Amino acid sequence: MSESEKSGIQEDESPKVAESLNSATDHYHKIMGMPNKRADLNTMPRWLKFFYYFIVCIIAIGFLIGLYASIFK
């Protein structure tokens, strides 16, 4: 037995398959050719990961500024 099996921890698997919410989204995925696997950030180039984190931080900071501005008019 490996260490992960003994401790009950599962190793990170390949990207999970994106499940369809209903028949309409399933049809859209089949017609438009959408990928059925989620993007794995670990396989992306370093600059793209930093760009993604930068955009997420900008959105979060903007939300916090908007929340602060709405509370303390």
Distance bins in CASP14 RR format, pairs under 12 A and 6 or more apart:
PFRMAT RR
TARGET T0000
AUTHOR 0000-0000-0000
RMODE 2
METHOD distances of the structure
MODEL  1
1 7 0 0 0 0 1 0 0 0 0 0 0
1 8 0 0 0 0 0 1 0 0 0 0 0
2 8 0 0 0 0 0 1 0 0 0 0 0
2 9 0 0 0 0 0 1 0 0 0 0 0
2 10 0 0 0 0 0 1 0 0 0 0 0
2 11 0 0 0 0 1 0 0 0 0 0 0
3 9 0 0 0 0 1 0 0 0 0 0 0
3 11 0 0 0 0 0 1 0 0 0 0 0
4 10 1 0 0 1 0 0 0 0 0 0 0
4 11 1 0 1 0 0 0 0 0 0 0 0
4 12 0 0 0 0 0 1 0 0 0 0 0
4 13 0 0 0 0 0 1 0 0 0 0 0
5 11 0 0 0 0 1 0 0 0 0 0 0
12 40 0 0 0 0 1 0 0 0 0 0 0
12 41 0 0 0 0 0 1 0 0 0 0 0
12 42 0 0 0 0 1 0 0 0 0 0 0
12 43 0 0 0 0 0 1 0 0 0 0 0
13 37 0 0 0 0 0 1 0 0 0 0 0
13 38 0 0 0 0 0 1 0 0 0 0 0
13 40 0 0 0 0 0 1 0 0 0 0 0
13 42 0 0 0 0 0 1 0 0 0 0 0
14 37 1 0 0 1 0 0 0 0 0 0 0
14 38 0 0 0 0 1 0 0 0 0 0 0
14 39 0 0 0 0 0 1 0 0 0 0 0
14 40 1 0 0 1 0 0 0 0 0 0 0
14 42 0 0 0 0 0 1 0 0 0 0 0
14 43 0 0 0 0 1 0 0 0 0 0 0
15 35 0 0 0 0 1 0 0 0 0 0 0
15 36 0 0 0 0 1 0 0 0 0 0 0
15 37 1 0 1 0 0 0 0 0 0 0 0
15 38 1 0 1 0 0 0 0 0 0 0 0
15 39 1 0 0 1 0 0 0 0 0 0 0
15 40 1 0 1 0 0 0 0 0 0 0 0
15 41 0 0 0 0 1 0 0 0 0 0 0
15 42 0 0 0 0 1 0 0 0 0 0 0
15 43 0 0 0 0 1 0 0 0 0 0 0
15 44 0 0 0 0 0 1 0 0 0 0 0
16 35 0 0 0 0 0 1 0 0 0 0 0
16 36 0 0 0 0 1 0 0 0 0 0 0
16 37 1 0 0 1 0 0 0 0 0 0 0
16 38 1 0 1 0 0 0 0 0 0 0 0
16 39 0 0 0 0 0 1 0 0 0 0 0
16 40 0 0 0 0 1 0 0 0 0 0 0
17 29 0 0 0 0 0 1 0 0 0 0 0
17 34 0 0 0 0 0 1 0 0 0 0 0
17 35 0 0 0 0 1 0 0 0 0 0 0
17 36 1 0 1 0 0 0 0 0 0 0 0
17 37 1 0 1 0 0 0 0 0 0 0 0
17 38 1 0 0 1 0 0 0 0 0 0 0
18 25 0 0 0 0 1 0 0 0 0 0 0
18 26 0 0 0 0 0 1 0 0 0 0 0
18 28 0 0 0 0 0 1 0 0 0 0 0
18 29 0 0 0 0 1 0 0 0 0 0 0
18 34 0 0 0 0 1 0 0 0 0 0 0
18 35 1 0 0 1 0 0 0 0 0 0 0
18 36 1 0 1 0 0 0 0 0 0 0 0
18 37 1 0 0 1 0 0 0 0 0 0 0
18 38 1 0 1 0 0 0 0 0 0 0 0
18 39 0 0 0 0 1 0 0 0 0 0 0
19 25 0 0 0 0 1 0 0 0 0 0 0
19 26 0 0 0 0 1 0 0 0 0 0 0
19 29 0 0 0 0 0 1 0 0 0 0 0
19 36 0 0 0 0 1 0 0 0 0 0 0
19 37 0 0 0 0 0 1 0 0 0 0 0
19 38 0 0 0 0 0 1 0 0 0 0 0
20 26 1 1 0 0 0 0 0 0 0 0 0
20 27 0 0 0 0 1 0 0 0 0 0 0
20 28 0 0 0 0 1 0 0 0 0 0 0
20 29 1 0 0 1 0 0 0 0 0 0 0
20 30 0 0 0 0 1 0 0 0 0 0 0
20 34 0 0 0 0 1 0 0 0 0 0 0
20 36 0 0 0 0 1 0 0 0 0 0 0
21 27 0 0 0 0 0 1 0 0 0 0 0
21 28 0 0 0 0 0 1 0 0 0 0 0
21 29 0 0 0 0 0 1 0 0 0 0 0
22 28 0 0 0 0 0 1 0 0 0 0 0
22 29 0 0 0 0 0 1 0 0 0 0 0
23 29 0 0 0 0 0 1 0 0 0 0 0
23 30 0 0 0 0 0 1 0 0 0 0 0
24 30 0 0 0 0 0 1 0 0 0 0 0
24 31 0 0 0 0 0 1 0 0 0 0 0
25 31 0 0 0 0 0 1 0 0 0 0 0
25 32 0 0 0 0 0 1 0 0 0 0 0
25 34 0 0 0 0 1 0 0 0 0 0 0
25 36 0 0 0 0 0 1 0 0 0 0 0
26 32 0 0 0 0 0 1 0 0 0 0 0
26 33 0 0 0 0 0 1 0 0 0 0 0
26 34 0 0 0 0 0 1 0 0 0 0 0
26 36 0 0 0 0 1 0 0 0 0 0 0
27 33 0 0 0 0 0 1 0 0 0 0 0
27 34 0 0 0 0 0 1 0 0 0 0 0
28 34 1 0 0 1 0 0 0 0 0 0 0
28 36 0 0 0 0 0 1 0 0 0 0 0
29 35 0 0 0 0 1 0 0 0 0 0 0
29 36 1 0 0 1 0 0 0 0 0 0 0
29 37 0 0 0 0 0 1 0 0 0 0 0
30 36 0 0 0 0 1 0 0 0 0 0 0
37 43 0 0 0 0 0 1 0 0 0 0 0
39 48 0 0 0 0 1 0 0 0 0 0 0
39 49 0 0 0 0 0 1 0 0 0 0 0
39 52 0 0 0 0 1 0 0 0 0 0 0
40 48 0 0 0 0 0 1 0 0 0 0 0
40 49 0 0 0 0 0 1 0 0 0 0 0
41 48 0 0 0 0 1 0 0 0 0 0 0
41 49 1 0 1 0 0 0 0 0 0 0 0
41 50 0 0 0 0 0 1 0 0 0 0 0
41 51 0 0 0 0 0 1 0 0 0 0 0
41 52 1 0 0 1 0 0 0 0 0 0 0
41 53 0 0 0 0 1 0 0 0 0 0 0
41 56 0 0 0 0 0 1 0 0 0 0 0
42 48 0 0 0 0 0 1 0 0 0 0 0
42 49 0 0 0 0 1 0 0 0 0 0 0
43 49 0 0 0 0 1 0 0 0 0 0 0
44 50 0 0 0 0 1 0 0 0 0 0 0
44 51 0 0 0 0 1 0 0 0 0 0 0
44 52 1 0 0 1 0 0 0 0 0 0 0
44 53 0 0 0 0 0 1 0 0 0 0 0
45 51 0 0 0 0 1 0 0 0 0 0 0
45 52 0 0 0 0 0 1 0 0 0 0 0
46 52 0 0 0 0 0 1 0 0 0 0 0
46 53 0 0 0 0 0 1 0 0 0 0 0
47 53 0 0 0 0 0 1 0 0 0 0 0
47 54 0 0 0 0 0 1 0 0 0 0 0
48 54 0 0 0 0 0 1 0 0 0 0 0
48 55 0 0 0 0 0 1 0 0 0 0 0
49 55 0 0 0 0 0 1 0 0 0 0 0
49 56 0 0 0 0 0 1 0 0 0 0 0
50 56 0 0 0 0 0 1 0 0 0 0 0
50 57 0 0 0 0 0 1 0 0 0 0 0
51 57 0 0 0 0 0 1 0 0 0 0 0
51 58 0 0 0 0 0 1 0 0 0 0 0
52 58 0 0 0 0 0 1 0 0 0 0 0
52 59 0 0 0 0 0 1 0 0 0 0 0
53 59 0 0 0 0 0 1 0 0 0 0 0
53 60 0 0 0 0 0 1 0 0 0 0 0
54 60 0 0 0 0 0 1 0 0 0 0 0
54 61 0 0 0 0 0 1 0 0 0 0 0
55 61 0 0 0 0 0 1 0 0 0 0 0
55 62 0 0 0 0 0 1 0 0 0 0 0
56 62 0 0 0 0 0 1 0 0 0 0 0
56 63 0 0 0 0 0 1 0 0 0 0 0
57 63 0 0 0 0 0 1 0 0 0 0 0
57 64 0 0 0 0 0 1 0 0 0 0 0
58 64 0 0 0 0 0 1 0 0 0 0 0
58 65 0 0 0 0 0 1 0 0 0 0 0
59 65 0 0 0 0 0 1 0 0 0 0 0
59 66 0 0 0 0 0 1 0 0 0 0 0
60 66 0 0 0 0 0 1 0 0 0 0 0
60 67 0 0 0 0 0 1 0 0 0 0 0
61 67 0 0 0 0 0 1 0 0 0 0 0
61 68 0 0 0 0 0 1 0 0 0 0 0
62 68 0 0 0 0 1 0 0 0 0 0 0
62 69 0 0 0 0 1 0 0 0 0 0 0
62 70 0 0 0 0 0 1 0 0 0 0 0
63 69 0 0 0 0 0 1 0 0 0 0 0
63 70 0 0 0 0 0 1 0 0 0 0 0
64 70 0 0 0 0 0 1 0 0 0 0 0
64 71 0 0 0 0 0 1 0 0 0 0 0
65 71 0 0 0 0 0 1 0 0 0 0 0
65 72 0 0 0 0 0 1 0 0 0 0 0
66 72 0 0 0 0 0 1 0 0 0 0 0
66 73 0 0 0 0 0 1 0 0 0 0 0
67 73 0 0 0 0 0 1 0 0 0 0 0
END
